[in-house]
């Protein structure tokens, strides 16, 4: 089951209470206070992991509580610290504070680790209150409560290339052809109900180049307002470096104008925002094994006029797929190599 949203409640451990005690030992007539401090409560820690690719484990277990610190004891013994709770999330998870709506953290890489709820400090024992004028203190502190928060988790897939287009445009067939991904494929709309990821490799070792492709469930007009599968999956292409827009040029789609198909989906990407309409795009004329020549010619004229890169492929027969793979690899490599300009600040001799 693919789950990309979850709400959880976390509670860090409370601190242990400080102890009030006095030494009572043979030959120590004035032992004095010996109450130890309470242990600190355990933290709730969140860590990104490449071994997880969904938030389903939070859907059925939404509450997490760290262990409280142990109380202090006599003979100046400090209580044991509470055990931390570590929550694993997929790379690409954004954590929001449910109360304020603020972003707590964006897990954009593997093995990132943050404390999302801090454990309470342990209370001080009466030994901490002893002074030269107050040698038998009976004061001691209770442990401080641990932090408690309600968090909303949202997963945005991290992929280099996003496959977009109308339902049944051939996206699932293409990703199954160029990678080891095996999505459900059928001849009816909305066959794909969840994003699928596949790793594509071009070339041979040691010069091989790999990138990740995401098959996004089919979009329709009004998707940015929730039509069809709507905004449920549009956010998964926010972080892609390249969009590959598949347009069905066969008669099976029932839509006569492929250029209009392209423009409608592009409009939905623009309406959704997040810069989706400005991403580098490759247009793919799919299903050329059953091509309508008039539709293909119309799409070619449109792409030439708009200066869009166009590839005609058949994911079923494999025609044109290899050329498309290399074109995607070339574009992804170029985007990866783009680096932010280095700003140099020169200090004068007077500084």
N, C-alpha and C positions, 0 to 999 in steps of 0.2 A: 504494500500500500504506500503510495506517495502522498505525504502530508507536508505542506510547505508553510503552514501557519499553526501556531499553538500559543496558548496562554498558560503560564505557570505561576505558582506562588512559592516563594522561597523564604525560609526563616533560618537565619544564622543562630548558632547556639548562644544561650545566655551564659554570662560569666558566673563562676562559682562564688559562693559566699566566703568572705573572710572569716577566720576562726578566732574565737576568744578563748585563750588558754593561758595557764601559768605553769611554770616549771615547778615540779615537786620531786626533788631527788634527795637522796641521802647525802649528807655533808654539803648540801647547797641550800642554806637556810633562806636566802633571798634570791630565788631563781629568777623572778621577774616574769614579764609577759612572754609567751612563746607561741602565740596564735599565728599560723601561716596564712598566706594570701590564697584566694581562690584562683583556680585555673581559668584561662581565657576560653570563651566559647569558640567552637569551630566555625570556620568560614564556609560560605557557599561559593565554589569556584566554577567557572565555566571555561571550557577548553575546546578549541576547534580540532576536528579530527577528519582525516581523509577516509577513514573507515566507515563513516556515517554519511548517508546521502539523503536522509529524510528526517523529519521531526516526529515521526509516528510514535516514538517511545515517550514523547511528552504528552501526546494526545490522551493516552490511557493512564498516565501517572502524573498528574499536574502539580502535585505538592511535594516539596523537598525540604527537609529540616536537618540541620547539622546538630551534632551532639553538644550538649551544654558542658561547661567546664566543671570539674569536680571541686567540691568545697575544700577550703584549707583545713589543715589539721594541726594538732599540737606539735611541740618540738620543732617549731618553725618549718613545718612541712607544707610546701606549696601544692595546691591541688593540681591534678593532671589536666592538661589542656584538652578541650573537646576535639573530636575527630572531624576533619573537614569533609565536605561532600563535594565531589567533582562531577560536573555534568558535561557530557560530551555532545557537541553540536557539529553539524556539517560545515565545511568551509563555505562561506557565502551567507551565513546567518547574520541577520541584523537584530540586535536586542533593543527593544524599546521599553521605557518605563511607562506602565499602563496609566499611572496617575497623571503624569506631566506630558507624556507623548514624546519626551526627549530620547535621543539615541544614546543608549548606554555604551554600546560598542558594536563595531562592524567587523566581523571575523572574515577578513579578506584573504587570509593565508593560513596554512596548516600550523598546528601546535601553538597558536596564540592562546594565552592564558590570562584571565583577569579574575579578580574577586568581585563578585556582584552583590554580595551581602557579607558585611563584616561581623565577626563574632563579638559578643560583649566582653568588656574587660572584667577580669576577676576582681572581687572586692578585697580590700586590704584587711589583714588580720590585726589584732590589737598590738602585736609587737611593733608595727609600723608607727604607732602613736606614742611610743615611749619617749619621754624627754627627761632631762635632768631634774625637772621640777614636777614631772607627772610620770612617776616610775611604775605605777600599777594601773595602766589605762584599761578601761573596760569597753572602749569604743571599738567597733569593727564595722566593716561595710558589707552591704549586700552586693551580689554580682550585678553588673549592668546588663540590661536586655540586649540581645542580638538584633541586628537589623532585619527588618521584614519588608519584603517588596512583592509587588505583582508585576510580572514582566510579560511582554508580548514578543514572541519570536516570529520572524519572517525570513524565509529562505529564498534567496535569489541565486539561481544557478550560475556558476562560473564557467563560462565556455568561450572559446575563441570565435566560433561561428554559430550564428543562429539561423535555422531554416524556417522561413515564414511563407505564408501564402494561404489561399483558400483551402477549405477542407477537400480532401481527395486530390490534391495537386501533385502527389507523389513524394512528399517529404519523408514519410516512413520507409518507403521502398528505397529511396536514395540513401538514407543513413544506414539501412541494412546492407546496402551494396558496398559502401565505402568504409564500413567499420564492422566491429563484431557485435554491435547492438542488434537486438532482435525484437523490435516493437511489433505490436499487432497490426496486421495489414489486411484490409478488406475493401470491398467496392461500395461502401456507403459512407456518408459524411460523418465526421467526428468519431472516426475509428480510434484515433489517439486521444486518450482522456488524461494523459499526464505527460510531462516532458520526458524525453529520452536522451541520454548522453552516449556518445560514441567517440572513441579515439581513432583518428585517421592518421596513417603513417604513409609518407611518400619517400621515395628514394630507398637506398640500401645503406646499411651500417658500413662505416661509421658516419656517413654523411646524411643519414636519414633525418627527416624533419616530421614532427608529430604535432597535432593540434586537436582540440576537443570541439566536437560539433553537437549542438543541442537541437533536437527536433521539437519544435513548439506546436502544440495542438492548433488546428485550423482556425483562422480568423475569418470573420465575416463583417459586413457593413454594420457599424454600430458597436463594434467590439470594445472600443474605448469607453463606452457608456455601460458596458456589461452585457451586450447582446452575445448570444452563443455562449462560448466559454469565457468571453469578455476579458475583464482585467485580471481574472484569476491566474493567467499565465503570461500576460504581456510583460510583467515585471521581470520575468526570467531572461529576457533578452536585453535588459538594461546594461548589463556588464559585458556583453559580447563586443568583440572588436570589429566584426564583419557580419553583415546580413546577406544571406543568399535567398533571394525572392523567387520562388517557384511559381510559374504561370502555366496552367494547363492549356496546351494548344491542340488538344484532340476535341472531338465532338462530344465526348462523354460528360464534359462539365455542364453543357447546356447554356453556356454564356458565350455570346457571339463575339465580344470585343475583348481580347486579352489585354490591350492597353488600358481599358477602363478597369479591368480586374486589378491591374498593378496600381493604378492611381487610387482606387478605393482603399486598398490595404495600406498604402503609403499614407493616405489621409488619416486612417485610424491610428497609425503609429505616431503621426504628428499630434493628433488630438490627445493621445495618452501622455505625451511629454517625455521628459527624461532624455531628450536629445535623440530619440530613436530614428527620427526622420533625417538626421544629419550623419548617421553612421555610413561608412563605406558600404556599397551595395553591389552585388553581382546578380544580374537577372538570368534566370534559367528557364528556357522553354522546355517543359517536360512532356513526356509521353509522345516523342516524335516517331515511335514505332506505329502509332495510330494517328499520325498528324493530319490536321486540316491545313492544307497549304495556304489558304487565304488567311487564316488566323496567324500562322507563323510569319507570313510576309508582313502582315499588319504590325506584329510585335517587333519585327526587325526594323521597320521604318520608324516606329516610335522610339526605340532604343538609340538608333542612329541620330535622331533629332535631339534626344535628350543627352546624348553622349554617355550612354550607359553600356557597360560591358555585358555582352549577351553570349550565353552558351546554350546550344540545343542538345538535349540528351534524351536517352531512354534508359531509365534505371533498370528496366526489365531485360533488355538485350545488352546493356553496357555501353552502347554507343555514346561517345562524347564524355563519359564519366571520368576517364583518366585525365583528359584535358582540364575538366572542371576541378578535379582534386589538386592539380598542380597550380591552377590559377588561385584557388583558395589559399594554398600554402604560401604562394608568393605574396599575396595581399596581407596575410596574417603576419608573416615574417617582417614585412615592411612596417606594419603598425607596431610590432613589438620593439623594433629598433628605434622608434621615435622616442627621444629622451627630452626631458624638460631642460631648458637652457640653464646653464650654470651662471649664477650671478656672483661676480667677484667684487668685493668691497675693499678698496684700497685706503689704508689709513695714512694720514699725513704725518710728517715728522713731529708735529706739535702735539700729537696725541700721546 
